[in-house]
Amino acid sequence: MNNPSTPPQALQQVAGAAIISGPWPSYAAFRNLPERERWVLYGSAKAYREALELQGLVMSESYDQFVRRVTEELEL
């Protein structure tokens, strides 16, 4: 079932799996928070991605690209 807040262009169907191709949430606005809070946000971002994947969604952004992007945005 599609989330009504997910833009239709963000979902593709491939072999029965929904592929999310973005737009990705940005964490750059939080880079001025204390380091501990930025690590908590990083953990939350990973947990959210995992929850989506456990529901059968596939991200077009690889896990390595995701980690690189989020750590750069949070300056970790």
All heavy atoms as a GROMACS GRO file, in nm:
protein
  606
    1MET      N    1   0.085  -0.118   0.000
    1MET     CA    2   0.000   0.000   0.000
    1MET      C    3   0.088   0.123   0.000
    1MET      O    4   0.182   0.133   0.076
    1MET     CB    5  -0.090  -0.004   0.123
    1MET     CG    6  -0.174   0.118   0.139
    1MET     SD    7  -0.277   0.105   0.286
    1MET     CE    8  -0.433   0.090   0.209
    2ASN      N    9   0.060   0.218  -0.086
    2ASN     CA   10   0.138   0.341  -0.094
    2ASN      C   11   0.097   0.437   0.016
    2ASN      O   12  -0.018   0.450   0.048
    2ASN     CB   13   0.116   0.409  -0.229
    2ASN     CG   14   0.175   0.331  -0.343
    2ASN    OD1   15   0.253   0.239  -0.321
    2ASN    ND2   16   0.138   0.367  -0.462
    3ASN      N   17   0.195   0.504   0.070
    3ASN     CA   18   0.172   0.609   0.168
    3ASN      C   19   0.121   0.731   0.093
    3ASN      O   20   0.183   0.775  -0.002
    3ASN     CB   21   0.304   0.639   0.240
    3ASN     CG   22   0.289   0.743   0.347
    3ASN    OD1   23   0.197   0.824   0.345
    3ASN    ND2   24   0.379   0.743   0.441
    4PRO      N   25   0.008   0.788   0.131
    4PRO     CA   26  -0.046   0.902   0.058
    4PRO      C   27   0.049   1.022   0.055
    4PRO      O   28   0.038   1.106  -0.032
    4PRO     CB   29  -0.175   0.936   0.130
    4PRO     CG   30  -0.189   0.845   0.244
    4PRO     CD   31  -0.074   0.749   0.242
    5SER      N   32   0.144   1.030   0.147
    5SER     CA   33   0.236   1.142   0.148
    5SER      C   34   0.356   1.119   0.057
    5SER      O   35   0.438   1.207   0.038
    5SER     CB   36   0.283   1.172   0.290
    5SER     OG   37   0.360   1.064   0.339
    6THR      N   38   0.370   0.998   0.001
    6THR     CA   39   0.481   0.969  -0.088
    6THR      C   40   0.444   1.012  -0.230
    6THR      O   41   0.346   0.968  -0.284
    6THR     CB   42   0.512   0.818  -0.088
    6THR    OG1   43   0.539   0.777   0.044
    6THR    CG2   44   0.632   0.787  -0.176
    7PRO      N   45   0.524   1.101  -0.288
    7PRO     CA   46   0.493   1.145  -0.423
    7PRO      C   47   0.494   1.026  -0.519
    7PRO      O   48   0.580   0.940  -0.508
    7PRO     CB   49   0.607   1.242  -0.457
    7PRO     CG   50   0.677   1.270  -0.330
    7PRO     CD   51   0.644   1.162  -0.234
    8PRO      N   52   0.401   1.019  -0.615
    8PRO     CA   53   0.393   0.905  -0.704
    8PRO      C   54   0.521   0.882  -0.783
    8PRO      O   55   0.557   0.769  -0.810
    8PRO     CB   56   0.277   0.939  -0.798
    8PRO     CG   57   0.218   1.065  -0.750
    8PRO     CD   58   0.300   1.118  -0.638
    9GLN      N   59   0.593   0.989  -0.817
    9GLN     CA   60   0.716   0.972  -0.893
    9GLN      C   61   0.826   0.906  -0.810
    9GLN      O   62   0.925   0.861  -0.863
    9GLN     CB   63   0.765   1.105  -0.952
    9GLN     CG   64   0.816   1.205  -0.852
    9GLN     CD   65   0.709   1.291  -0.788
    9GLN    OE1   66   0.590   1.262  -0.799
    9GLN    NE2   67   0.747   1.398  -0.723
   10ALA      N   68   0.809   0.898  -0.679
   10ALA     CA   69   0.912   0.840  -0.593
   10ALA      C   70   0.904   0.688  -0.590
   10ALA      O   71   0.994   0.624  -0.541
   10ALA     CB   72   0.899   0.895  -0.451
   11LEU      N   73   0.796   0.631  -0.639
   11LEU     CA   74   0.780   0.486  -0.636
   11LEU      C   75   0.784   0.428  -0.777
   11LEU      O   76   0.728   0.483  -0.869
   11LEU     CB   77   0.646   0.448  -0.570
   11LEU     CG   78   0.630   0.487  -0.425
   11LEU    CD1   79   0.489   0.448  -0.378
   11LEU    CD2   80   0.733   0.419  -0.338
   12GLN      N   81   0.854   0.318  -0.790
   12GLN     CA   82   0.857   0.243  -0.913
   12GLN      C   83   0.826   0.099  -0.878
   12GLN      O   84   0.855   0.055  -0.767
   12GLN     CB   85   0.994   0.248  -0.979
   12GLN     CG   86   1.046   0.384  -1.011
   12GLN     CD   87   1.192   0.380  -1.053
   12GLN    OE1   88   1.252   0.275  -1.065
   12GLN    NE2   89   1.248   0.496  -1.073
   13GLN      N   90   0.770   0.024  -0.968
   13GLN     CA   91   0.746  -0.118  -0.944
   13GLN      C   92   0.849  -0.197  -1.023
   13GLN      O   93   0.861  -0.181  -1.144
   13GLN     CB   94   0.606  -0.158  -0.989
   13GLN     CG   95   0.497  -0.099  -0.903
   13GLN     CD   96   0.495  -0.156  -0.763
   13GLN    OE1   97   0.556  -0.102  -0.672
   13GLN    NE2   98   0.425  -0.265  -0.746
   14VAL      N   99   0.924  -0.282  -0.956
   14VAL     CA  100   1.020  -0.369  -1.021
   14VAL      C  101   1.005  -0.507  -0.960
   14VAL      O  102   1.024  -0.524  -0.839
   14VAL     CB  103   1.165  -0.317  -1.003
   14VAL    CG1  104   1.264  -0.416  -1.061
   14VAL    CG2  105   1.181  -0.181  -1.067
   15ALA      N  106   0.969  -0.603  -1.043
   15ALA     CA  107   0.954  -0.743  -1.000
   15ALA      C  108   0.869  -0.753  -0.873
   15ALA      O  109   0.902  -0.826  -0.781
   15ALA     CB  110   1.091  -0.806  -0.979
   16GLY      N  111   0.762  -0.675  -0.866
   16GLY     CA  112   0.671  -0.683  -0.753
   16GLY      C  113   0.713  -0.604  -0.630
   16GLY      O  114   0.640  -0.597  -0.534
   17ALA      N  115   0.834  -0.545  -0.632
   17ALA     CA  116   0.880  -0.467  -0.517
   17ALA      C  117   0.871  -0.318  -0.551
   17ALA      O  118   0.903  -0.278  -0.662
   17ALA     CB  119   1.025  -0.502  -0.482
   18ALA      N  120   0.828  -0.240  -0.456
   18ALA     CA  121   0.826  -0.094  -0.475
   18ALA      C  122   0.966  -0.041  -0.451
   18ALA      O  123   1.028  -0.072  -0.350
   18ALA     CB  124   0.728  -0.030  -0.378
   19ILE      N  125   1.015   0.035  -0.546
   19ILE     CA  126   1.147   0.095  -0.534
   19ILE      C  127   1.128   0.243  -0.510
   19ILE      O  128   1.063   0.312  -0.589
   19ILE     CB  129   1.231   0.073  -0.661
   19ILE    CG1  130   1.242  -0.075  -0.686
   19ILE    CG2  131   1.364   0.143  -0.649
   19ILE    CD1  132   1.368  -0.124  -0.743
   20ILE      N  133   1.184   0.292  -0.401
   20ILE     CA  134   1.177   0.435  -0.368
   20ILE      C  135   1.300   0.502  -0.427
   20ILE      O  136   1.413   0.465  -0.395
   20ILE     CB  137   1.170   0.456  -0.216
   20ILE    CG1  138   1.045   0.388  -0.161
   20ILE    CG2  139   1.170   0.604  -0.183
   20ILE    CD1  140   1.033   0.395  -0.011
   21SER      N  141   1.277   0.601  -0.512
   21SER     CA  142   1.388   0.668  -0.578
   21SER      C  143   1.409   0.810  -0.530
   21SER      O  144   1.481   0.886  -0.591
   21SER     CB  145   1.367   0.665  -0.730
   21SER     OG  146   1.247   0.730  -0.763
   22GLY      N  147   1.345   0.849  -0.422
   22GLY     CA  148   1.364   0.981  -0.366
   22GLY      C  149   1.241   1.065  -0.388
   22GLY      O  150   1.142   1.014  -0.440
   23PRO      N  151   1.237   1.187  -0.352
   23PRO     CA  152   1.346   1.262  -0.289
   23PRO      C  153   1.376   1.211  -0.148
   23PRO      O  154   1.286   1.165  -0.078
   23PRO     CB  155   1.294   1.404  -0.287
   23PRO     CG  156   1.146   1.391  -0.283
   23PRO     CD  157   1.114   1.264  -0.358
   24TRP      N  158   1.502   1.219  -0.112
   24TRP     CA  159   1.546   1.172   0.019
   24TRP      C  160   1.535   1.285   0.121
   24TRP      O  161   1.559   1.401   0.089
   24TRP     CB  162   1.692   1.123   0.013
   24TRP     CG  163   1.713   1.025  -0.097
   24TRP    CD1  164   1.789   1.043  -0.208
   24TRP    CD2  165   1.656   0.894  -0.108
   24TRP    NE1  166   1.783   0.933  -0.288
   24TRP    CE2  167   1.702   0.840  -0.229
   24TRP    CE3  168   1.571   0.819  -0.030
   24TRP    CZ2  169   1.666   0.713  -0.272
   24TRP    CZ3  170   1.535   0.693  -0.072
   24TRP    CH2  171   1.582   0.640  -0.192
   25PRO      N  172   1.504   1.251   0.246
   25PRO     CA  173   1.504   1.355   0.350
   25PRO      C  174   1.645   1.407   0.373
   25PRO      O  175   1.741   1.331   0.366
   25PRO     CB  176   1.449   1.284   0.473
   25PRO     CG  177   1.471   1.139   0.449
   25PRO     CD  178   1.470   1.119   0.299
   26SER      N  179   1.657   1.535   0.397
   26SER     CA  180   1.787   1.595   0.424
   26SER      C  181   1.803   1.618   0.574
   26SER      O  182   1.710   1.662   0.641
   26SER     CB  183   1.800   1.729   0.352
   26SER     OG  184   1.921   1.792   0.390
   27TYR      N  185   1.922   1.589   0.622
   27TYR     CA  186   1.953   1.608   0.764
   27TYR      C  187   2.047   1.728   0.784
   27TYR      O  188   2.091   1.754   0.896
   27TYR     CB  189   2.016   1.481   0.821
   27TYR     CG  190   1.919   1.365   0.815
   27TYR    CD1  191   1.912   1.282   0.704
   27TYR    CD2  192   1.829   1.342   0.918
   27TYR    CE1  193   1.820   1.178   0.696
   27TYR    CE2  194   1.737   1.239   0.912
   27TYR     CZ  195   1.733   1.158   0.801
   27TYR     OH  196   1.641   1.056   0.794
   28ALA      N  197   2.076   1.801   0.678
   28ALA     CA  198   2.171   1.913   0.685
   28ALA      C  199   2.127   2.021   0.784
   28ALA      O  200   2.212   2.086   0.845
   28ALA     CB  201   2.190   1.974   0.546
   29ALA      N  202   1.999   2.039   0.802
   29ALA     CA  203   1.950   2.143   0.894
   29ALA      C  204   1.988   2.113   1.039
   29ALA      O  205   1.982   2.202   1.123
   29ALA     CB  206   1.799   2.156   0.882
   30PHE      N  207   2.029   1.989   1.066
   30PHE     CA  208   2.060   1.950   1.204
   30PHE      C  209   2.210   1.950   1.233
   30PHE      O  210   2.252   1.914   1.342
   30PHE     CB  211   2.004   1.810   1.233
   30PHE     CG  212   1.856   1.802   1.210
   30PHE    CD1  213   1.804   1.733   1.101
   30PHE    CD2  214   1.767   1.865   1.296
   30PHE    CE1  215   1.667   1.727   1.079
   30PHE    CE2  216   1.630   1.859   1.275
   30PHE     CZ  217   1.580   1.789   1.166
   31ARG      N  218   2.292   1.993   1.137
   31ARG     CA  219   2.437   1.984   1.156
   31ARG      C  220   2.490   2.073   1.268
   31ARG      O  221   2.601   2.053   1.315
   31ARG     CB  222   2.510   2.010   1.026
   31ARG     CG  223   2.498   2.150   0.974
   31ARG     CD  224   2.581   2.175   0.850
   31ARG     NE  225   2.568   2.064   0.759
   31ARG     CZ  226   2.578   2.071   0.629
   31ARG    NH1  227   2.601   2.186   0.572
   31ARG    NH2  228   2.565   1.966   0.554
   32ASN      N  229   2.411   2.171   1.312
   32ASN     CA  230   2.458   2.259   1.420
   32ASN      C  231   2.421   2.207   1.559
   32ASN      O  232   2.456   2.270   1.659
   32ASN     CB  233   2.403   2.400   1.401
   32ASN     CG  234   2.462   2.467   1.278
   32ASN    OD1  235   2.580   2.449   1.249
   32ASN    ND2  236   2.382   2.540   1.206
   33LEU      N  237   2.351   2.095   1.565
   33LEU     CA  238   2.319   2.035   1.695
   33LEU      C  239   2.445   1.976   1.756
   33LEU      O  240   2.542   1.947   1.686
   33LEU     CB  241   2.215   1.924   1.677
   33LEU     CG  242   2.075   1.968   1.637
   33LEU    CD1  243   1.987   1.845   1.613
   33LEU    CD2  244   2.012   2.057   1.742
   34PRO      N  245   2.445   1.955   1.887
   34PRO     CA  246   2.559   1.889   1.950
   34PRO      C  247   2.582   1.750   1.886
   34PRO      O  248   2.488   1.686   1.838
   34PRO     CB  249   2.518   1.876   2.097
   34PRO     CG  250   2.415   1.982   2.117
   34PRO     CD  251   2.343   1.996   1.986
   35GLU      N  252   2.707   1.707   1.887
   35GLU     CA  253   2.743   1.581   1.821
   35GLU      C  254   2.660   1.463   1.869
   35GLU      O  255   2.615   1.382   1.789
   35GLU     CB  256   2.891   1.550   1.840
   35GLU     CG  257   2.934   1.426   1.765
   35GLU     CD  258   3.083   1.396   1.777
   35GLU    OE1  259   3.153   1.465   1.855
   35GLU    OE2  260   3.127   1.303   1.709
   36ARG      N  261   2.636   1.453   1.998
   36ARG     CA  262   2.557   1.340   2.049
   36ARG      C  263   2.418   1.336   1.986
   36ARG      O  264   2.370   1.230   1.948
   36ARG     CB  265   2.545   1.350   2.202
   36ARG     CG  266   2.446   1.252   2.261
   36ARG     CD  267   2.493   1.189   2.388
   36ARG     NE  268   2.401   1.107   2.460
   36ARG     CZ  269   2.329   1.004   2.411
   36ARG    NH1  270   2.335   0.973   2.286
   36ARG    NH2  271   2.250   0.933   2.488
   37GLU      N  272   2.354   1.450   1.974
   37GLU     CA  273   2.220   1.456   1.914
   37GLU      C  274   2.224   1.421   1.765
   37GLU      O  275   2.132   1.358   1.713
   37GLU     CB  276   2.157   1.594   1.937
   37GLU     CG  277   2.126   1.618   2.084
   37GLU     CD  278   2.069   1.755   2.111
   37GLU    OE1  279   2.002   1.811   2.022
   37GLU    OE2  280   2.091   1.806   2.221
   38ARG      N  281   2.334   1.460   1.696
   38ARG     CA  282   2.347   1.424   1.555
   38ARG      C  283   2.363   1.274   1.539
   38ARG      O  284   2.308   1.214   1.446
   38ARG     CB  285   2.464   1.498   1.491
   38ARG     CG  286   2.432   1.647   1.473
   38ARG     CD  287   2.545   1.722   1.407
   38ARG     NE  288   2.646   1.748   1.509
   38ARG     CZ  289   2.777   1.739   1.488
   38ARG    NH1  290   2.826   1.709   1.370
   38ARG    NH2  291   2.862   1.763   1.586
   39TRP      N  292   2.434   1.208   1.633
   39TRP     CA  293   2.447   1.062   1.628
   39TRP      C  294   2.312   0.995   1.652
   39TRP      O  295   2.279   0.893   1.590
   39TRP     CB  296   2.550   1.012   1.729
   39TRP     CG  297   2.691   1.024   1.678
   39TRP    CD1  298   2.786   1.113   1.718
   39TRP    CD2  299   2.752   0.946   1.575
   39TRP    NE1  300   2.902   1.095   1.646
   39TRP    CE2  301   2.884   0.992   1.559
   39TRP    CE3  302   2.708   0.841   1.495
   39TRP    CZ2  303   2.972   0.936   1.466
   39TRP    CZ3  304   2.797   0.786   1.403
   39TRP    CH2  305   2.926   0.833   1.389
   40VAL      N  306   2.232   1.052   1.741
   40VAL     CA  307   2.097   0.998   1.765
   40VAL      C  308   2.013   1.009   1.638
   40VAL      O  309   1.943   0.914   1.599
   40VAL     CB  310   2.030   1.069   1.884
   40VAL    CG1  311   1.883   1.033   1.894
   40VAL    CG2  312   2.102   1.035   2.014
   41LEU      N  313   2.021   1.122   1.569
   41LEU     CA  314   1.948   1.139   1.443
   41LEU      C  315   1.996   1.039   1.338
   41LEU      O  316   1.916   0.984   1.263
   41LEU     CB  317   1.965   1.281   1.390
   41LEU     CG  318   1.878   1.386   1.455
   41LEU    CD1  319   1.924   1.525   1.416
   41LEU    CD2  320   1.733   1.365   1.416
   42TYR      N  321   2.126   1.016   1.333
   42TYR     CA  322   2.183   0.919   1.239
   42TYR      C  323   2.126   0.780   1.268
   42TYR      O  324   2.082   0.709   1.176
   42TYR     CB  325   2.335   0.921   1.250
   42TYR     CG  326   2.404   0.814   1.170
   42TYR    CD1  327   2.392   0.809   1.030
   42TYR    CD2  328   2.484   0.719   1.231
   42TYR    CE1  329   2.457   0.712   0.956
   42TYR    CE2  330   2.550   0.623   1.158
   42TYR     CZ  331   2.536   0.620   1.020
   42TYR     OH  332   2.601   0.523   0.947
   43GLY      N  333   2.120   0.742   1.395
   43GLY     CA  334   2.063   0.614   1.432
   43GLY      C  335   1.916   0.606   1.394
   43GLY      O  336   1.868   0.502   1.348
   44SER      N  337   1.844   0.715   1.411
   44SER     CA  338   1.702   0.718   1.374
   44SER      C  339   1.684   0.703   1.223
   44SER      O  340   1.593   0.633   1.178
   44SER     CB  341   1.638   0.849   1.420
   44SER     OG  342   1.640   0.859   1.559
   45ALA      N  343   1.769   0.769   1.147
   45ALA     CA  344   1.761   0.758   1.001
   45ALA      C  345   1.784   0.615   0.956
   45ALA      O  346   1.714   0.563   0.869
   45ALA     CB  347   1.863   0.852   0.936
   46LYS      N  348   1.883   0.548   1.018
   46LYS     CA  349   1.910   0.408   0.982
   46LYS      C  350   1.793   0.318   1.022
   46LYS      O  351   1.755   0.228   0.946
   46LYS     CB  352   2.039   0.360   1.048
   46LYS     CG  353   2.162   0.426   0.991
   46LYS     CD  354   2.293   0.363   1.032
   46LYS     CE  355   2.302   0.312   1.170
   46LYS     NZ  356   2.431   0.255   1.206
   47ALA      N  357   1.735   0.342   1.137
   47ALA     CA  358   1.622   0.261   1.183
   47ALA      C  359   1.500   0.281   1.092
   47ALA      O  360   1.430   0.184   1.059
   47ALA     CB  361   1.586   0.297   1.327
   48TYR      N  362   1.476   0.403   1.047
   48TYR     CA  363   1.365   0.431   0.957
   48TYR      C  364   1.384   0.359   0.823
   48TYR      O  365   1.292   0.297   0.771
   48TYR     CB  366   1.350   0.582   0.937
   48TYR     CG  367   1.234   0.619   0.847
   48TYR    CD1  368   1.103   0.587   0.881
   48TYR    CD2  369   1.257   0.683   0.726
   48TYR    CE1  370   0.997   0.620   0.799
   48TYR    CE2  371   1.152   0.716   0.643
   48TYR     CZ  372   1.023   0.684   0.680
   48TYR     OH  373   0.918   0.716   0.597
   49ARG      N  374   1.506   0.365   0.771
   49ARG     CA  375   1.534   0.295   0.645
   49ARG      C  376   1.513   0.146   0.662
   49ARG      O  377   1.453   0.080   0.577
   49ARG     CB  378   1.676   0.326   0.598
   49ARG     CG  379   1.710   0.255   0.467
   49ARG     CD  380   1.854   0.277   0.427
   49ARG     NE  381   1.889   0.193   0.316
   49ARG     CZ  382   1.911   0.235   0.193
   49ARG    NH1  383   1.903   0.362   0.164
   49ARG    NH2  384   1.943   0.150   0.097
   50GLU      N  385   1.562   0.092   0.770
   50GLU     CA  386   1.546  -0.052   0.795
   50GLU      C  387   1.398  -0.089   0.803
   50GLU      O  388   1.355  -0.191   0.748
   50GLU     CB  389   1.617  -0.093   0.924
   50GLU     CG  390   1.603  -0.241   0.954
   50GLU     CD  391   1.670  -0.284   1.083
   50GLU    OE1  392   1.693  -0.199   1.171
   50GLU    OE2  393   1.697  -0.404   1.096
   51ALA      N  394   1.318  -0.007   0.870
   51ALA     CA  395   1.174  -0.034   0.882
   51ALA      C  396   1.108  -0.036   0.744
   51ALA      O  397   1.022  -0.122   0.717
   51ALA     CB  398   1.108   0.071   0.972
   52LEU      N  399   1.145   0.056   0.657
   52LEU     CA  400   1.091   0.058   0.521
   52LEU      C  401   1.131  -0.068   0.444
   52LEU      O  402   1.051  -0.129   0.374
   52LEU     CB  403   1.136   0.183   0.446
   52LEU     CG  404   1.080   0.316   0.495
   52LEU    CD1  405   1.146   0.432   0.420
   52LEU    CD2  406   0.930   0.320   0.479
   53GLU      N  407   1.258  -0.107   0.460
   53GLU     CA  408   1.306  -0.227   0.392
   53GLU      C  409   1.237  -0.352   0.444
   53GLU      O  410   1.206  -0.443   0.366
   53GLU     CB  411   1.458  -0.238   0.405
   53GLU     CG  412   1.530  -0.131   0.325
   53GLU     CD  413   1.680  -0.128   0.349
   53GLU    OE1  414   1.727  -0.180   0.453
   53GLU    OE2  415   1.751  -0.073   0.263
   54LEU      N  416   1.209  -0.357   0.573
   54LEU     CA  417   1.139  -0.473   0.630
   54LEU      C  418   0.996  -0.483   0.578
   54LEU      O  419   0.936  -0.592   0.577
   54LEU     CB  420   1.140  -0.467   0.782
   54LEU     CG  421   1.275  -0.494   0.849
   54LEU    CD1  422   1.269  -0.467   0.998
   54LEU    CD2  423   1.322  -0.635   0.820
   55GLN      N  424   0.941  -0.372   0.533
   55GLN     CA  425   0.807  -0.371   0.473
   55GLN      C  426   0.812  -0.411   0.325
   55GLN      O  427   0.710  -0.414   0.258
   55GLN     CB  428   0.743  -0.233   0.485
   55GLN     CG  429   0.710  -0.193   0.627
   55GLN     CD  430   0.650  -0.054   0.632
   55GLN    OE1  431   0.570  -0.016   0.547
   55GLN    NE2  432   0.690   0.024   0.732
   56GLY      N  433   0.932  -0.438   0.275
   56GLY     CA  434   0.946  -0.480   0.136
   56GLY      C  435   0.982  -0.370   0.039
   56GLY      O  436   0.991  -0.394  -0.081
   57LEU      N  437   1.003  -0.249   0.089
   57LEU     CA  438   1.042  -0.139   0.000
   57LEU      C  439   1.192  -0.147  -0.027
   57LEU      O  440   1.269  -0.187   0.060
   57LEU     CB  441   1.006  -0.005   0.063
   57LEU     CG  442   0.857   0.017   0.088
   57LEU    CD1  443   0.834   0.144   0.165
   57LEU    CD2  444   0.782   0.020  -0.044
   58VAL      N  445   1.230  -0.108  -0.146
   58VAL     CA  446   1.369  -0.110  -0.187
   58VAL      C  447   1.408   0.032  -0.222
   58VAL      O  448   1.334   0.102  -0.292
   58VAL     CB  449   1.388  -0.203  -0.309
   58VAL    CG1  450   1.532  -0.201  -0.358
   58VAL    CG2  451   1.344  -0.345  -0.276
   59MET      N  452   1.523   0.075  -0.175
   59MET     CA  453   1.570   0.211  -0.203
   59MET      C  454   1.661   0.209  -0.325
   59MET      O  455   1.747   0.122  -0.337
   59MET     CB  456   1.651   0.267  -0.085
   59MET     CG  457   1.588   0.253   0.050
   59MET     SD  458   1.434   0.339   0.060
   59MET     CE  459   1.362   0.258   0.200
   60SER      N  460   1.645   0.305  -0.414
   60SER     CA  461   1.736   0.315  -0.528
   60SER      C  462   1.873   0.365  -0.481
   60SER      O  463   1.974   0.341  -0.545
   60SER     CB  464   1.680   0.406  -0.636
   60SER     OG  465   1.669   0.538  -0.589
   61GLU      N  466   1.876   0.434  -0.367
   61GLU     CA  467   2.002   0.480  -0.307
   61GLU      C  468   2.060   0.362  -0.229
   61GLU      O  469   1.996   0.310  -0.138
   61GLU     CB  470   1.973   0.597  -0.213
   61GLU     CG  471   2.093   0.651  -0.139
   61GLU     CD  472   2.056   0.763  -0.042
   61GLU    OE1  473   1.964   0.744   0.040
   61GLU    OE2  474   2.120   0.868  -0.049
   62SER      N  475   2.180   0.317  -0.266
   62SER     CA  476   2.240   0.204  -0.196
   62SER      C  477   2.263   0.238  -0.049
   62SER      O  478   2.266   0.356  -0.011
   62SER     CB  479   2.373   0.164  -0.261
   62SER     OG  480   2.473   0.260  -0.228
   63TYR      N  481   2.282   0.136   0.032
   63TYR     CA  482   2.306   0.161   0.175
   63TYR      C  483   2.433   0.244   0.194
   63TYR      O  484   2.435   0.337   0.275
   63TYR     CB  485   2.315   0.029   0.252
   63TYR     CG  486   2.322   0.051   0.401
   63TYR    CD1  487   2.207   0.084   0.472
   63TYR    CD2  488   2.442   0.042   0.469
   63TYR    CE1  489   2.213   0.108   0.609
   63TYR    CE2  490   2.448   0.064   0.606
   63TYR     CZ  491   2.334   0.098   0.675
   63TYR     OH  492   2.340   0.121   0.810
   64ASP      N  493   2.539   0.213   0.118
   64ASP     CA  494   2.663   0.290   0.130
   64ASP      C  495   2.642   0.436   0.092
   64ASP      O  496   2.695   0.527   0.157
   64ASP     CB  497   2.774   0.228   0.043
   64ASP     CG  498   2.825   0.098   0.099
   64ASP    OD1  499   2.803   0.069   0.219
   64ASP    OD2  500   2.889   0.022   0.022
   65GLN      N  501   2.564   0.461  -0.014
   65GLN     CA  502   2.534   0.598  -0.053
   65GLN      C  503   2.453   0.669   0.055
   65GLN      O  504   2.478   0.786   0.084
   65GLN     CB  505   2.455   0.601  -0.184
   65GLN     CG  506   2.534   0.559  -0.305
   65GLN     CD  507   2.445   0.538  -0.427
   65GLN    OE1  508   2.330   0.496  -0.414
   65GLN    NE2  509   2.498   0.566  -0.544
   66PHE      N  510   2.358   0.598   0.113
   66PHE     CA  511   2.277   0.651   0.222
   66PHE      C  512   2.364   0.692   0.340
   66PHE      O  513   2.355   0.804   0.390
   66PHE     CB  514   2.173   0.546   0.263
   66PHE     CG  515   2.113   0.567   0.399
   66PHE    CD1  516   2.017   0.665   0.420
   66PHE    CD2  517   2.151   0.488   0.506
   66PHE    CE1  518   1.961   0.683   0.546
   66PHE    CE2  519   2.096   0.506   0.631
   66PHE     CZ  520   2.001   0.604   0.651
   67VAL      N  521   2.452   0.601   0.384
   67VAL     CA  522   2.540   0.630   0.499
   67VAL      C  523   2.629   0.749   0.468
   67VAL      O  524   2.642   0.840   0.550
   67VAL     CB  525   2.623   0.505   0.536
   67VAL    CG1  526   2.735   0.540   0.633
   67VAL    CG2  527   2.533   0.397   0.594
   68ARG      N  528   2.687   0.751   0.349
   68ARG     CA  529   2.775   0.862   0.312
   68ARG      C  530   2.699   0.994   0.312
   68ARG      O  531   2.745   1.094   0.367
   68ARG     CB  532   2.835   0.834   0.173
   68ARG     CG  533   2.944   0.931   0.133
   68ARG     CD  534   3.012   0.893  -0.001
   68ARG     NE  535   3.043   0.751  -0.009
   68ARG     CZ  536   2.982   0.664  -0.093
   68ARG    NH1  537   2.889   0.706  -0.176
   68ARG    NH2  538   3.016   0.537  -0.094
   69ARG      N  539   2.580   0.995   0.252
   69ARG     CA  540   2.502   1.119   0.244
   69ARG      C  541   2.462   1.169   0.383
   69ARG      O  542   2.481   1.288   0.416
   69ARG     CB  543   2.375   1.095   0.160
   69ARG     CG  544   2.285   1.216   0.151
   69ARG     CD  545   2.162   1.190   0.067
   69ARG     NE  546   2.079   1.080   0.114
   69ARG     CZ  547   1.990   1.090   0.215
   69ARG    NH1  548   1.974   1.204   0.277
   69ARG    NH2  549   1.919   0.986   0.250
   70VAL      N  550   2.409   1.082   0.465
   70VAL     CA  551   2.359   1.125   0.597
   70VAL      C  552   2.475   1.169   0.687
   70VAL      O  553   2.465   1.271   0.755
   70VAL     CB  554   2.274   1.015   0.662
   70VAL    CG1  555   2.234   1.053   0.804
   70VAL    CG2  556   2.150   0.987   0.579
   71THR      N  557   2.587   1.096   0.685
   71THR     CA  558   2.700   1.137   0.770
   71THR      C  559   2.759   1.270   0.722
   71THR      O  560   2.800   1.352   0.804
   71THR     CB  561   2.810   1.029   0.778
   71THR    OG1  562   2.854   0.994   0.646
   71THR    CG2  563   2.760   0.906   0.850
   72GLU      N  564   2.759   1.293   0.589
   72GLU     CA  565   2.807   1.423   0.539
   72GLU      C  566   2.712   1.535   0.580
   72GLU      O  567   2.756   1.641   0.623
   72GLU     CB  568   2.822   1.418   0.387
   72GLU     CG  569   2.942   1.341   0.341
   72GLU     CD  570   2.950   1.327   0.190
   72GLU    OE1  571   2.863   1.382   0.118
   72GLU    OE2  572   3.042   1.258   0.144
   73GLU      N  573   2.581   1.510   0.566
   73GLU     CA  574   2.484   1.612   0.601
   73GLU      C  575   2.489   1.646   0.749
   73GLU      O  576   2.469   1.761   0.789
   73GLU     CB  577   2.343   1.568   0.562
   73GLU     CG  578   2.322   1.567   0.412
   73GLU     CD  579   2.188   1.511   0.370
   73GLU    OE1  580   2.106   1.473   0.457
   73GLU    OE2  581   2.163   1.505   0.248
   74LEU      N  582   2.514   1.546   0.834
   74LEU     CA  583   2.522   1.568   0.979
   74LEU      C  584   2.662   1.603   1.026
   74LEU      O  585   2.684   1.626   1.145
   74LEU     CB  586   2.472   1.444   1.052
   74LEU     CG  587   2.322   1.417   1.041
   74LEU    CD1  588   2.288   1.281   1.103
   74LEU    CD2  589   2.241   1.526   1.108
   75GLU      N  590   2.757   1.604   0.932
   75GLU     CA  591   2.898   1.631   0.964
   75GLU      C  592   2.949   1.539   1.073
   75GLU      O  593   3.007   1.582   1.173
   75GLU     CB  594   2.920   1.779   0.998
   75GLU     CG  595   2.893   1.871   0.880
   75GLU     CD  596   2.920   2.017   0.908
   75GLU    OE1  597   2.943   2.056   1.024
   75GLU    OE2  598   2.919   2.093   0.809
   76LEU      N  599   2.928   1.409   1.052
   76LEU     CA  600   2.976   1.308   1.147
   76LEU      C  601   3.099   1.239   1.091
   76LEU      O  602   3.118   1.226   0.976
   76LEU     CB  603   2.867   1.204   1.174
   76LEU     CG  604   2.744   1.257   1.246
   76LEU    CD1  605   2.637   1.151   1.253
   76LEU    CD2  606   2.782   1.302   1.387
   0.00000   0.00000   0.00000
